[in-house]
């Protein structure tokens, strides 16, 4: 099977991408782009659910989004380190999928794994382009590959975006992908402990954040991103 992807989203935990960038991914899938996700951890330290339920939920969310591939690198949730070993794990996936664009965690956030994952994935994308770093996948030597751009999706804490993507037509499907994680979000019948994201009002927050990002461009809803270098356009009319 051809593993070449156009966009690869990398996340510290299963559900990070769904919460912050799934609308953007689904929009690009509908534009004919091939998309995949790499989760760094299994989210095993989450207050609700289990590793097994997180895998099942991630599979369901992936089906809703229509992505091509999803990989879990099984780094230790909460305790993964910025190490050569972990950088090489991500480099291997970047070279395997050869994406043009990579989306990664917010540069800083409420959960410490998000900032750590952001830095780790960003550096791996750069190092993946160095030919003298040797990696292999399924017994085959991999070629160096550096994505054209790395963008950071915005998560729980507000960060001023460098650009936003209009996802007004994808909001309902985005909420559906989030709700695929039944153990993590609002369930009136759940007996598990309450968390900052398990209340019914959390979905009001999600919609409010998207509405805030959409308002300046005249869109009902948008997702926000920060860039590591300034984006370029062919002409001023490409900008909303």
N, CA, C and O of each residue as an XYZ file, in Angstrom:
960
protein
N       0.839     -1.203      0.000
C       0.000      0.000      0.000
C       0.871      1.249      0.000
O       1.875      1.303      0.710
N       0.505      2.233     -0.773
C       1.213      3.503     -0.813
C       0.982      4.238      0.506
O      -0.155      4.528      0.876
N       2.085      4.537      1.216
C       1.945      5.182      2.519
C       2.160      6.688      2.457
O       2.133      7.353      3.493
N       2.374      7.242      1.258
C       2.605      8.671      1.131
C       1.367      9.447      1.553
O       0.270      9.206      1.048
N       1.552     10.388      2.490
C       0.469     11.241      2.955
C       0.749     12.693      2.602
O       1.900     13.093      2.426
N      -0.313     13.471      2.500
C      -0.157     14.909      2.303
C       0.002     15.635      3.636
O       0.811     16.555      3.756
N      -0.776     15.216      4.637
C      -0.738     15.843      5.961
C      -0.597     14.757      7.018
O      -1.314     13.756      6.990
N       0.320     14.957      7.940
C       0.476     14.074      9.091
C       0.265     14.907     10.352
O       0.943     15.914     10.556
N      -0.662     14.491     11.187
C      -0.885     15.158     12.473
C      -0.249     14.312     13.574
O      -0.480     13.106     13.651
N       0.537     14.941     14.410
C       1.216     14.253     15.518
C       0.664     14.788     16.824
O       0.532     15.999     17.001
N       0.337     13.876     17.750
C      -0.326     14.272     18.994
C       0.282     13.570     20.193
O       0.677     12.407     20.101
N       0.360     14.263     21.308
C       0.837     13.639     22.537
C      -0.112     12.543     23.003
O       0.325     11.513     23.516
N      -1.426     12.767     22.823
C      -2.437     11.815     23.291
C      -3.497     11.563     22.227
O      -3.793     12.445     21.421
N      -4.065     10.367     22.222
C      -5.267     10.162     21.420
C      -6.338     11.149     21.900
O      -6.582     11.253     23.102
N      -6.942     11.833     21.029
C      -7.992     12.864     21.149
C      -7.462     14.291     21.045
O      -8.256     15.220     20.901
N      -6.132     14.500     21.112
C      -5.590     15.857     20.939
C      -5.955     16.415     19.568
O      -6.420     17.549     19.454
N      -5.744     15.615     18.539
C      -6.027     16.064     17.172
C      -7.516     16.298     16.984
O      -7.926     17.293     16.386
N      -8.327     15.371     17.500
C      -9.776     15.500     17.339
C     -10.276     16.803     17.938
O     -11.129     17.468     17.350
N      -9.759     17.173     19.093
C     -10.202     18.372     19.776
C      -9.787     19.658     19.065
O     -10.516     20.649     19.101
N      -8.633     19.647     18.426
C      -8.044     20.903     17.969
C      -7.892     21.062     16.470
O      -7.805     22.190     15.987
N      -7.857     19.960     15.709
C      -7.559     20.092     14.280
C      -8.367     19.159     13.394
O      -8.109     19.090     12.192
N      -9.335     18.439     13.946
C     -10.058     17.450     13.135
C     -10.890     18.086     12.032
O     -11.051     17.499     10.962
N     -11.419     19.275     12.277
C     -12.173     19.960     11.232
C     -11.295     20.276     10.034
O     -11.695     20.083      8.886
N     -10.099     20.763     10.314
C      -9.138     21.071      9.256
C      -8.761     19.816      8.479
O      -8.689     19.843      7.251
N      -8.519     18.715      9.191
C      -8.153     17.473      8.512
C      -9.280     16.973      7.627
O      -9.044     16.584      6.484
N     -10.507     16.979      8.144
C     -11.631     16.496      7.345
C     -11.865     17.370      6.117
O     -12.218     16.866      5.051
N     -11.671     18.663      6.264
C     -11.825     19.572      5.125
C     -10.825     19.223      4.034
O     -11.170     19.204      2.853
N      -9.580     18.948      4.428
C      -8.556     18.632      3.435
C      -8.739     17.233      2.841
O      -8.394     17.000      1.682
N      -9.274     16.317      3.622
C      -9.608     15.005      3.057
C     -10.645     15.164      1.950
O     -10.547     14.522      0.904
N     -11.630     16.015      2.182
C     -12.654     16.257      1.165
C     -12.083     16.984     -0.054
O     -12.674     16.955     -1.133
N     -10.936     17.634      0.124
C     -10.253     18.280     -0.999
C      -9.339     17.302     -1.743
O      -8.643     17.680     -2.685
N      -9.352     16.033     -1.302
C      -8.569     15.006     -1.981
C      -7.213     14.727     -1.364
O      -6.415     13.991     -1.942
N      -6.938     15.296     -0.208
C      -5.646     15.079      0.446
C      -5.680     13.819      1.309
O      -6.716     13.451      1.863
N      -4.527     13.171      1.407
C      -4.389     11.971      2.233
C      -3.811     12.376      3.587
O      -2.826     13.110      3.663
N      -4.443     11.881      4.652
C      -4.142     12.357      6.009
C      -3.945     11.178      6.950
O      -4.627     10.160      6.834
N      -3.001     11.321      7.890
C      -2.799     10.316      8.921
C      -2.463     10.957     10.249
O      -2.191     12.155     10.325
N      -2.485     10.141     11.307
C      -2.213     10.617     12.671
C      -1.192      9.702     13.332
O      -1.252      8.482     13.182
N      -0.257     10.296     14.062
C       0.657      9.560     14.932
C       0.428     10.039     16.360
O       0.643     11.213     16.663
N      -0.003      9.143     17.233
C      -0.149      9.447     18.657
C       1.131      9.013     19.373
O       1.601      7.891     19.184
N       1.688      9.897     20.189
C       2.921      9.554     20.887
C       2.673      8.580     22.033
O       3.466      7.661     22.236
N       1.586      8.764     22.788
C       1.285      7.927     23.947
C      -0.084      7.281     23.806
O      -0.856      7.613     22.907
N      -0.367      6.361     24.700
C      -1.671      5.701     24.719
C      -2.665      6.401     25.642
O      -3.793      5.938     25.808
N      -2.245      7.519     26.246
C      -3.129      8.253     27.150
C      -3.474      7.474     28.406
O      -4.555      7.636     28.972
N      -2.546      6.624     28.838
C      -2.852      5.701     29.939
C      -2.978      6.359     31.304
O      -3.480      5.739     32.241
N      -2.532      7.599     31.431
C      -2.658      8.290     32.721
C      -3.963      9.070     32.844
O      -4.208      9.704     33.871
N      -4.790      9.033     31.826
C      -6.068      9.730     31.900
C      -6.904      9.255     33.068
O      -6.905      8.067     33.390
N      -7.620     10.174     33.710
C      -8.415      9.843     34.899
C      -9.586      8.931     34.578
O     -10.114      8.254     35.460
N      -9.992      8.915     33.315
C     -11.154      8.118     32.911
C     -10.749      7.164     31.782
O      -9.874      7.477     30.975
N     -11.392      6.007     31.738
C     -11.138      5.058     30.668
C      -9.876      4.243     30.881
O      -9.201      4.367     31.904
N      -9.569      3.409     29.898
C      -8.402      2.527     29.947
C      -7.671      2.596     28.609
O      -8.154      3.211     27.658
N      -6.504      1.960     28.547
C      -5.784      1.891     27.274
C      -6.667      1.256     26.214
O      -6.723      1.717     25.074
N      -7.360      0.182     26.609
C      -8.196     -0.540     25.653
C      -9.325      0.331     25.115
O      -9.603      0.326     23.916
N      -9.975      1.082     26.007
C     -11.070      1.933     25.527
C     -10.531      3.077     24.669
O     -11.192      3.498     23.720
N      -9.343      3.583     24.987
C      -8.779      4.674     24.183
C      -8.485      4.197     22.763
O      -8.713      4.938     21.807
N      -7.984      2.972     22.611
C      -7.724      2.446     21.268
C      -9.022      2.308     20.483
O      -9.093      2.682     19.312
N     -10.047      1.769     21.136
C     -11.329      1.590     20.463
C     -11.925      2.939     20.070
O     -12.480      3.086     18.982
N     -11.807      3.911     20.956
C     -12.346      5.241     20.685
C     -11.573      5.931     19.565
O     -12.164      6.586     18.705
N     -10.235      5.780     19.579
C      -9.415      6.371     18.519
C      -9.755      5.765     17.164
O      -9.773      6.463     16.150
N     -10.022      4.466     17.153
C     -10.402      3.809     15.895
C     -11.723      4.358     15.374
O     -11.868      4.607     14.177
N     -12.685      4.545     16.273
C     -13.980      5.089     15.875
C     -13.820      6.523     15.360
O     -14.403      6.879     14.336
N     -13.042      7.338     16.054
C     -12.831      8.717     15.617
C     -12.136      8.757     14.258
O     -12.454      9.598     13.417
N     -11.191      7.852     14.048
C     -10.472      7.785     12.769
C     -11.418      7.460     11.627
O     -11.294      8.010     10.533
N     -12.368      6.563     11.885
C     -13.357      6.202     10.866
C     -14.227      7.403     10.506
O     -14.531      7.628      9.335
N     -14.622      8.165     11.512
C     -15.463      9.344     11.258
C     -14.697     10.363     10.416
O     -15.248     10.943      9.480
N     -13.431     10.577     10.753
C     -12.627     11.554     10.022
C     -12.285     11.078      8.617
O     -12.174     11.886      7.695
N     -12.118      9.773      8.451
C     -11.755      9.234      7.142
C     -10.268      9.277      6.856
O      -9.864      9.390      5.699
N      -9.437      9.187      7.902
C      -7.993      9.243      7.696
C      -7.469      7.931      7.136
O      -8.127      6.895      7.222
N      -6.265      7.993      6.556
C      -5.655      6.832      5.896
C      -4.939      5.899      6.870
O      -4.927      4.684      6.671
N      -4.345      6.458      7.917
C      -3.521      5.640      8.813
C      -3.461      6.277     10.193
O      -3.580      7.495     10.334
N      -3.275      5.437     11.213
C      -3.064      5.927     12.568
C      -2.074      5.005     13.268
O      -2.220      3.783     13.227
N      -1.070      5.588     13.907
C      -0.006      4.837     14.561
C       0.135      5.340     15.988
O       0.038      6.542     16.236
N       0.362      4.433     16.927
C       0.644      4.825     18.312
C       2.063      4.387     18.660
O       2.388      3.205     18.548
N       2.914      5.328     19.081
C       4.310      5.043     19.369
C       4.542      4.532     20.791
O       5.657      4.139     21.132
N       3.503      4.535     21.616
C       3.536      3.943     22.957
C       4.638      4.514     23.855
O       5.236      3.797     24.657
N       4.893      5.806     23.707
C       5.761      6.479     24.673
C       5.007      6.586     25.988
O       3.777      6.610     25.973
N       5.693      6.652     27.132
C       4.999      6.699     28.421
C       4.259      8.017     28.638
O       4.864      9.089     28.635
N       2.964      7.922     28.823
C       2.130      9.096     29.051
C       2.628      9.856     30.280
O       2.816      9.267     31.344
N       2.838     11.142     30.131
C       3.277     11.974     31.246
C       4.771     11.963     31.491
O       5.300     12.886     32.109
N       5.461     10.938     31.019
C       6.875     10.778     31.357
C       7.781     10.611     30.142
O       8.967     10.322     30.304
N       7.254     10.787     28.925
C       8.150     10.650     27.779
C       9.158     11.799     27.795
O       8.863     12.915     28.224
N      10.352     11.481     27.311
C      11.466     12.424     27.389
C      11.896     12.899     26.009
O      11.619     12.268     24.989
N      12.580     14.028     26.017
C      13.176     14.543     24.785
C      14.503     13.819     24.599
O      15.549     14.293     25.043
N      14.450     12.674     23.944
C      15.617     11.805     23.832
C      15.872     11.408     22.391
O      15.000     11.541     21.533
N      17.072     10.922     22.136
C      17.400     10.440     20.801
C      16.465      9.297     20.403
O      16.016      9.227     19.260
N      16.182      8.421     21.334
C      15.310      7.286     21.046
C      13.936      7.753     20.570
O      13.415      7.248     19.576
N      13.360      8.707     21.272
C      12.022      9.168     20.907
C      12.031     10.011     19.632
O      11.091      9.947     18.839
N      13.083     10.796     19.434
C      13.202     11.542     18.185
C      13.250     10.583     16.993
O      12.611     10.824     15.969
N      14.006      9.506     17.134
C      14.131      8.542     16.043
C      12.806      7.829     15.753
O      12.519      7.492     14.605
N      12.004      7.601     16.791
C      10.689      6.981     16.581
C       9.810      7.859     15.691
O       9.112      7.366     14.806
N       9.858      9.161     15.941
C       9.049     10.081     15.133
C       9.647     10.244     13.745
O       8.915     10.269     12.755
N      10.969     10.355     13.659
C      11.633     10.467     12.355
C      11.247      9.297     11.459
O      10.977      9.477     10.272
N      11.225      8.114     12.026
C      10.855      6.923     11.265
C       9.467      7.071     10.638
O       9.262      6.693      9.485
N       8.511      7.625     11.402
C       7.150      7.794     10.887
C       7.074      8.924      9.856
O       6.341      8.816      8.873
N       7.820      9.996     10.076
C       7.839     11.092      9.109
C       8.399     10.597      7.776
O       7.861     10.924      6.718
N       9.466      9.819      7.823
C      10.046      9.280      6.593
C       9.149      8.215      5.969
O       9.108      8.067      4.748
N       8.443      7.484      6.802
C       7.516      6.471      6.288
C       6.387      7.118      5.498
O       6.052      6.658      4.407
N       5.792      8.192      6.045
C       4.618      8.799      5.427
C       4.944      9.965      4.506
O       4.112     10.335      3.678
N       6.137     10.558      4.625
C       6.602     11.628      3.731
C       5.578     12.751      3.539
O       5.276     13.113      2.402
N       5.047     13.299      4.613
C       4.034     14.359      4.476
C       4.627     15.676      3.991
O       5.797     15.976      4.228
N       3.792     16.454      3.305
C       4.180     17.809      2.939
C       4.006     18.752      4.132
O       4.802     19.668      4.339
N       2.953     18.507      4.908
C       2.622     19.346      6.061
C       2.481     18.463      7.288
O       1.900     17.380      7.221
N       3.017     18.931      8.413
C       2.850     18.234      9.689
C       2.190     19.186     10.682
O       2.605     20.336     10.831
N       1.161     18.691     11.353
C       0.504     19.440     12.424
C       0.916     18.823     13.750
O       0.873     17.603     13.908
N       1.316     19.660     14.710
C       1.778     19.150     16.000
C       1.106     19.913     17.140
O       0.416     20.908     16.917
N       1.318     19.432     18.358
C       0.703     20.025     19.549
C       1.023     21.511     19.700
O       1.937     22.042     19.070
N       0.233     22.162     20.564
C       0.449     23.570     20.895
C       1.825     23.758     21.535
O       2.323     22.869     22.227
N       2.429     24.911     21.301
C       3.779     25.161     21.808
C       3.826     25.165     23.335
O       4.860     24.852     23.924
N       2.714     25.517     23.977
C       2.587     25.383     25.433
C       1.114     25.231     25.749
O       0.263     25.706     24.996
N       0.803     24.568     26.865
C      -0.594     24.307     27.167
C      -0.735     23.869     28.617
O       0.250     23.725     29.341
N      -1.996     23.660     29.027
C      -2.284     23.229     30.400
C      -1.613     21.898     30.720
O      -1.022     21.743     31.789
N      -1.700     20.941     29.805
C      -1.074     19.638     30.017
C       0.380     19.715     29.569
O       0.659     20.103     28.435
N       1.307     19.349     30.447
C       2.733     19.484     30.129
C       3.156     18.624     28.947
O       4.120     18.962     28.261
N       2.460     17.522     28.692
C       2.805     16.678     27.554
C       2.624     17.399     26.223
O       3.294     17.074     25.243
N       1.723     18.373     26.186
C       1.460     19.046     24.917
C       2.671     19.868     24.475
O       3.095     19.774     23.323
N       3.218     20.655     25.365
C       4.418     21.413     25.024
C       5.607     20.508     24.746
O       6.381     20.761     23.823
N       5.755     19.450     25.543
C       6.854     18.499     25.317
C       6.713     17.816     23.966
O       7.682     17.683     23.220
N       5.479     17.380     23.658
C       5.236     16.711     22.383
C       5.454     17.639     21.205
O       5.946     17.224     20.155
N       5.081     18.911     21.387
C       5.259     19.918     20.350
C       6.727     20.066     19.967
O       7.078     20.029     18.788
N       7.568     20.232     20.964
C       9.010     20.420     20.727
C       9.635     19.159     20.141
O      10.441     19.231     19.213
N       9.263     18.009     20.685
C       9.819     16.739     20.227
C       9.476     16.502     18.757
O      10.354     16.176     17.958
N       8.207     16.665     18.401
C       7.771     16.416     17.023
C       8.368     17.429     16.057
O       8.767     17.072     14.948
N       8.432     18.694     16.473
C       8.986     19.728     15.607
C      10.454     19.457     15.290
O      10.874     19.564     14.137
N      11.229     19.107     16.307
C      12.643     18.826     16.081
C      12.831     17.579     15.227
O      13.731     17.521     14.389
N      11.974     16.579     15.447
C      12.058     15.354     14.648
C      11.814     15.656     13.170
O      12.454     15.063     12.302
N      10.893     16.574     12.883
C      10.618     16.929     11.493
C      11.841     17.549     10.823
O      12.100     17.301      9.646
N      12.585     18.349     11.565
C      13.810     18.927     11.009
C      14.876     17.855     10.822
O      15.482     17.748      9.756
N      15.100     17.063     11.866
C      16.145     16.044     11.809
C      15.854     14.984     10.750
O      16.777     14.374     10.210
N      14.588     14.766     10.455
C      14.208     13.781      9.448
C      14.794     14.112      8.078
O      14.907     13.234      7.222
N      15.163     15.360      7.870
C      15.736     15.774      6.594
C      17.243     15.599      6.504
O      17.837     15.856      5.457
N      17.860     15.166      7.583
C      19.318     14.991      7.584
C      19.670     13.583      7.109
O      19.316     12.597      7.755
N      20.359     13.496      5.993
C      20.612     12.207      5.355
C      21.508     11.287      6.180
O      21.422     10.065      6.059
N      22.362     11.864      7.015
C      23.290     11.025      7.772
C      22.647     10.374      8.998
O      23.269      9.544      9.661
N      21.406     10.751      9.296
C      20.646     10.031     10.320
C      19.990      8.849      9.623
O      19.139      9.034      8.753
N      20.375      7.648      9.997
C      19.899      6.451      9.313
C      18.759      5.792     10.079
O      18.856      5.568     11.286
N      17.691      5.487      9.373
C      16.550      4.770      9.948
C      16.069      3.742      8.935
O      16.382      3.818      7.747
N      15.303      2.785      9.431
C      14.700      1.794      8.550
C      13.291      1.500      9.037
O      12.951      1.737     10.197
N      12.479      0.976      8.126
C      11.116      0.575      8.479
C      10.809     -0.727      7.767
O      10.942     -0.834      6.548
N      10.394     -1.720      8.550
C      10.104     -3.055      8.030
C      11.255     -3.590      7.187
O      11.061     -4.173      6.120
N      12.469     -3.367      7.711
C      13.663     -3.910      7.085
C      14.198     -3.125      5.905
O      15.209     -3.509      5.317
N      13.534     -2.021      5.541
C      13.958     -1.219      4.407
C      14.565      0.102      4.872
O      13.989      0.804      5.703
N      15.718      0.427      4.333
C      16.350      1.703      4.656
C      15.463      2.847      4.190
O      14.908      2.803      3.093
N      15.332      3.860      5.017
C      14.482      4.998      4.679
C      15.291      6.158      4.125
O      16.443      6.374      4.502
N      14.663      6.897      3.222
C      15.268      8.102      2.666
C      14.943      9.296      3.553
O      13.896      9.340      4.198
N      15.857     10.266      3.577
C      15.608     11.498      4.336
C      14.396     12.224      3.757
O      14.174     12.226      2.546
N      13.625     12.835      4.641
C      12.464     13.621      4.197
C      12.180     14.697      5.229
O      12.049     14.415      6.420
N      12.085     15.940      4.758
C      11.716     17.044      5.650
C      10.425     17.676      5.139
O      10.365     18.098      3.984
N       9.390     17.749      5.979
C       8.135     18.387      5.548
C       8.362     19.851      5.163
O       9.280     20.505      5.658
N       7.509     20.344      4.272
C       7.622     21.736      3.848
C       7.240     22.701      4.965
O       7.770     23.810      5.036
N       6.323     22.286      5.836
C       5.856     23.182      6.898
C       5.411     22.387      8.115
O       4.875     21.285      7.995
N       5.642     22.965      9.293
C       5.148     22.425     10.559
C       4.282     23.502     11.201
O       4.732     24.626     11.424
N       3.034     23.144     11.496
C       2.109     24.072     12.135
C       1.643     23.477     13.462
O       1.475     22.265     13.590
N       1.440     24.351     14.443
C       1.016     23.932     15.776
C      -0.458     24.258     15.980
O      -0.851     25.422     15.904
N      -1.274     23.241     16.237
C      -2.683     23.513     16.524
C      -2.812     24.040     17.948
O      -1.994     23.728     18.813
N      -3.841     24.837     18.181
C      -4.056     25.485     19.476
C      -5.010     24.629     20.291
O      -6.033     24.175     19.779
N      -4.676     24.405     21.567
C      -5.428     23.463     22.387
C      -6.185     24.161     23.509
O      -6.948     25.087     23.233
N      -6.007     23.762     24.740
C      -6.836     24.274     25.835
C      -6.572     25.752     26.130
O      -7.512     26.543     26.198
N      -5.325     26.125     26.304
C      -4.977     27.512     26.612
C      -5.019     28.368     25.350
O      -4.615     27.927     24.274
N      -5.511     29.590     25.494
C      -5.587     30.481     24.346
C      -4.190     30.904     23.907
O      -3.365     31.316     24.723
N      -3.939     30.797     22.609
C      -2.733     31.302     21.967
C      -3.182     32.099     20.748
O      -4.058     31.650     20.008
N      -2.601     33.264     20.529
C      -2.939     34.066     19.359
C      -2.550     33.300     18.097
O      -1.372     32.994     17.913
N      -3.507     32.981     17.224
C      -3.159     32.209     16.028
C      -2.438     33.053     14.978
O      -2.653     34.261     14.881
N      -1.584     32.402     14.200
C      -0.964     33.059     13.048
C      -1.883     32.969     11.833
O      -1.838     33.825     10.950
N      -2.714     31.931     11.792
C      -3.734     31.809     10.747
C      -4.822     30.884     11.257
O      -4.609     30.111     12.192
N      -5.993     30.968     10.635
C      -7.105     30.101     11.017
C      -7.673     29.449      9.758
O      -7.530     29.972      8.653
N      -8.319     28.299      9.947
C      -8.941     27.567      8.849
C     -10.450     27.522      9.085
O     -10.906     27.068     10.135
N     -11.212     27.990      8.116
C     -12.671     27.984      8.206
C     -13.163     26.534      8.172
O     -12.967     25.825      7.185
N     -13.807     26.104      9.267
C     -14.340     24.734      9.313
C     -15.843     24.752      9.597
O     -16.382     23.801     10.163
N     -16.507     25.818      9.209
C     -17.924     25.985      9.533
C     -18.772     24.794      9.090
O     -19.736     24.435      9.766
N     -18.425     24.188      7.972
C     -19.208     23.068      7.450
C     -18.863     21.735      8.109
O     -19.476     20.710      7.810
N     -17.885     21.755      9.002
C     -17.389     20.498      9.579
C     -17.583     20.420     11.092
O     -17.133     19.466     11.728
N     -18.242     21.406     11.660
C     -18.365     21.451     13.117
C     -19.104     20.242     13.675
O     -18.650     19.646     14.652
N     -20.221     19.870     13.082
C     -20.988     18.741     13.611
C     -20.189     17.449     13.559
O     -20.226     16.657     14.500
N     -19.461     17.228     12.456
C     -18.618     16.028     12.376
C     -17.464     16.099     13.356
O     -17.051     15.074     13.899
N     -16.936     17.289     13.591
C     -15.872     17.434     14.570
C     -16.376     17.050     15.959
O     -15.706     16.310     16.680
N     -17.528     17.539     16.330
C     -18.100     17.184     17.632
C     -18.328     15.680     17.715
O     -18.148     15.080     18.775
N     -18.722     15.075     16.607
C     -18.927     13.627     16.576
C     -17.609     12.886     16.815
O     -17.580     11.879     17.523
N     -16.525     13.382     16.226
C     -15.231     12.719     16.437
C     -14.796     12.832     17.897
O     -14.229     11.892     18.455
N     -15.062     13.976     18.507
C     -14.713     14.147     19.920
C     -15.538     13.212     20.791
O     -15.015     12.578     21.706
N     -16.830     13.131     20.500
C     -17.710     12.281     21.297
C     -17.430     10.792     21.107
O     -17.913      9.962     21.877
N     -16.644     10.457     20.074
C     -16.222      9.054     19.918
C     -15.432      8.599     21.137
O     -15.395      7.407     21.444
N     -14.802      9.538     21.830
C     -14.074      9.226     23.070
C     -15.067      9.278     24.231
O     -15.048     10.201     25.045
N     -15.914      8.288     24.285
C     -17.024      8.289     25.245
C     -16.567      8.322     26.689
O     -17.231      8.918     27.537
N     -15.437      7.687     26.978
C     -14.986      7.654     28.372
C     -14.413      8.990     28.813
O     -14.347      9.262     30.012
N     -13.997      9.826     27.877
C     -13.275     11.042     28.232
C     -14.170     12.264     28.394
O     -13.857     13.178     29.157
N     -15.290     12.272     27.667
C     -16.123     13.466     27.633
C     -17.497     13.200     28.240
O     -17.736     12.129     28.798
N     -18.377     14.152     28.134
C     -19.630     14.124     28.895
C     -20.459     12.869     28.644
O     -20.798     12.535     27.509
N     -20.769     12.196     29.729
C     -21.654     11.029     29.720
C     -22.438     11.061     31.025
O     -21.874     10.781     32.083
N     -23.730     11.398     30.976
C     -24.505     11.533     32.214
C     -24.599     10.246     33.024
O     -24.938     10.280     34.206
N     -24.301      9.114     32.396
C     -24.381      7.827     33.094
C     -23.032      7.345     33.617
O     -22.945      6.287     34.241
N     -21.984      8.119     33.363
C     -20.646      7.695     33.781
C     -20.490      7.789     35.296
O     -20.961      8.736     35.926
N     -19.827      6.803     35.859
C     -19.516      6.790     37.294
C     -18.049      7.166     37.543
O     -17.575      7.114     38.678
N     -17.343      7.540     36.485
C     -15.928      7.873     36.616
C     -15.759      9.298     37.141
O     -16.699     10.091     37.088
N     -14.560      9.631     37.650
C     -14.358     10.949     38.260
C     -14.499     12.090     37.258
O     -14.174     11.952     36.078
N     -14.985     13.206     37.755
C     -15.114     14.395     36.904
C     -13.730     14.950     36.593
O     -12.825     14.890     37.425
N     -13.575     15.490     35.386
C     -12.324     16.111     34.968
C     -12.646     17.456     34.315
O     -13.817     17.751     34.079
N     -11.635     18.279     34.017
C     -11.903     19.569     33.377
C     -12.562     19.465     31.996
O     -13.069     20.461     31.480
N     -12.558     18.261     31.390
C     -13.139     18.125     30.060
C     -14.365     17.207     30.036
O     -14.912     16.937     28.966
N     -14.794     16.733     31.185
C     -15.886     15.754     31.203
C     -17.276     16.360     31.394
O     -18.274     15.645     31.317
N     -17.352     17.657     31.641
C     -18.651     18.300     31.840
C     -19.324     18.628     30.522
O     -18.660     18.791     29.499
N     -20.654     18.723     30.549
C     -21.409     19.047     29.338
C     -21.024     20.415     28.793
O     -21.079     20.649     27.585
N     -20.631     21.328     29.698
C     -20.273     22.681     29.272
C     -18.966     22.737     28.496
O     -18.662     23.763     27.887
N     -18.184     21.657     28.503
C     -16.923     21.655     27.757
C     -17.170     21.834     26.264
O     -16.363     22.449     25.567
N     -18.297     21.292     25.770
C     -18.592     21.459     24.351
C     -18.961     22.904     24.027
O     -18.752     23.358     22.902
N     -19.505     23.630     25.002
C     -19.746     25.066     24.811
C     -18.414     25.798     24.651
O     -18.282     26.710     23.834
N     -17.436     25.378     25.448
C     -16.097     25.972     25.349
C     -15.489     25.711     23.969
O     -14.932     26.618     23.350
N     -15.598     24.472     23.492
C     -15.042     24.119     22.184
C     -15.675     24.972     21.085
O     -14.978     25.523     20.233
N     -17.006     25.073     21.117
C     -17.692     25.870     20.102
C     -17.346     27.355     20.238
O     -17.186     28.053     19.237
N     -17.230     27.836     21.482
C     -16.896     29.230     21.701
C     -15.523     29.582     21.160
O     -15.339     30.636     20.551
N     -14.545     28.687     21.385
C     -13.194     28.923     20.874
C     -13.208     28.959     19.351
O     -12.577     29.830     18.751
N     -13.913     28.032     18.719
C     -13.981     28.016     17.256
C     -14.696     29.246     16.715
O     -14.319     29.778     15.671
N     -15.726     29.696     17.423
C     -16.440     30.902     16.997
C     -15.529     32.128     17.109
O     -15.558     33.011     16.252
N     -14.723     32.175     18.172
C     -13.784     33.281     18.357
C     -12.769     33.330     17.215
O     -12.465     34.401     16.691
N     -12.248     32.158     16.832
C     -11.274     32.115     15.748
C     -11.915     32.422     14.395
O     -11.254     32.947     13.498
N     -13.194     32.098     14.247
C     -13.854     32.337     12.970
C     -14.290     33.770     12.749
O     -14.295     34.254     11.617
N     -14.656     34.448     13.821
C     -15.250     35.789     13.702
C     -14.415     36.785     12.880
O     -14.984     37.469     12.029
N     -13.088     36.899     13.093
C     -12.334     37.907     12.342
C     -12.312     37.676     10.840
O     -12.086     38.621     10.083
N     -12.542     36.433     10.381
C     -12.512     36.181      8.934
C     -13.923     36.032      8.362
O     -14.089     35.649      7.204
N     -14.927     36.332      9.171
C     -16.294     36.247      8.704
C     -16.820     34.833      8.590
O     -17.767     34.575      7.848
N     -16.208     33.915      9.325
C     -16.644     32.518      9.326
C     -17.338     32.220     10.644
O     -17.026     32.831     11.666
N     -18.276     31.287     10.627
C     -18.966     30.932     11.855
C     -18.033     30.214     12.814
O     -18.055     30.460     14.020
N     -17.206     29.319     12.265
C     -16.282     28.549     13.094
C     -14.950     28.360     12.366
O     -14.915     28.219     11.144
N     -13.863     28.357     13.128
C     -12.538     28.109     12.554
C     -11.645     27.445     13.590
O     -11.917     27.499     14.789
N     -10.586     26.825     13.116
C      -9.541     26.276     13.991
C      -8.279     27.103     13.804
O      -7.959     27.514     12.689
N      -7.561     27.346     14.901
C      -6.392     28.214     14.857
C      -5.073     27.468     14.934
O      -4.976     26.410     15.556
N      -4.059     28.034     14.293
C      -2.731     27.436     14.242
C      -1.657     28.506     14.387
O      -1.865     29.668     14.040
N      -0.509     28.094     14.904
C       0.666     28.957     14.882
C       1.686     28.334     13.936
O       1.713     27.118     13.750
N       2.524     29.179     13.342
C       3.485     28.733     12.341
C       4.912     28.935     12.839
O       5.189     29.859     13.604
N       5.805     28.070     12.402
C       7.214     28.196     12.777
C       7.945     29.172     11.863
O       8.988     29.715     12.229
N       7.408     29.385     10.702
C       7.903     30.430      9.794
C       6.679     31.109      9.206
O       5.589     30.537      9.218
N       6.843     32.332      8.686
C       5.644     33.006      8.182
C       5.117     32.309      6.925
O       5.891     31.917      6.052
N       3.804     32.161      6.845
C       3.202     31.574      5.644
C       3.283     32.569      4.486
O       3.287     33.782      4.696
N       3.347     32.039      3.259
C       3.362     32.889      2.069
C       2.137     32.636      1.210
O       1.589     31.533      1.212
N       1.709     33.644      0.483
C       0.576     33.506     -0.440
C       0.978     34.067     -1.801
O       1.884     34.894     -1.898
N       0.291     33.606     -2.857
C       0.592     34.084     -4.203
C       0.130     35.525     -4.403
O       0.788     36.308     -5.087
N      -1.011     35.868     -3.797
C      -1.496     37.244     -3.917
C      -2.369     37.575     -2.716
O      -2.823     36.682     -2.000
N      -2.598     38.851     -2.504
C      -3.325     39.310     -1.320
C      -4.763     38.808     -1.276
O      -5.355     38.732     -0.199
N      -5.340     38.461     -2.438
C      -6.717     38.028     -2.471
C      -6.905     36.589     -2.002
O      -8.032     36.120     -1.848
N      -5.780     35.888     -1.776
C      -5.861     34.560     -1.169
C      -6.208     34.652      0.326
O      -6.658     33.680      0.934
N      -5.990     35.830      0.894
C      -6.239     36.030      2.327
C      -7.677     36.468      2.563
O      -8.209     37.297      1.825
N      -8.302     35.911      3.588
C      -9.671     36.336      3.946
C      -9.600     37.553      4.837
O     -10.634     38.074      5.254
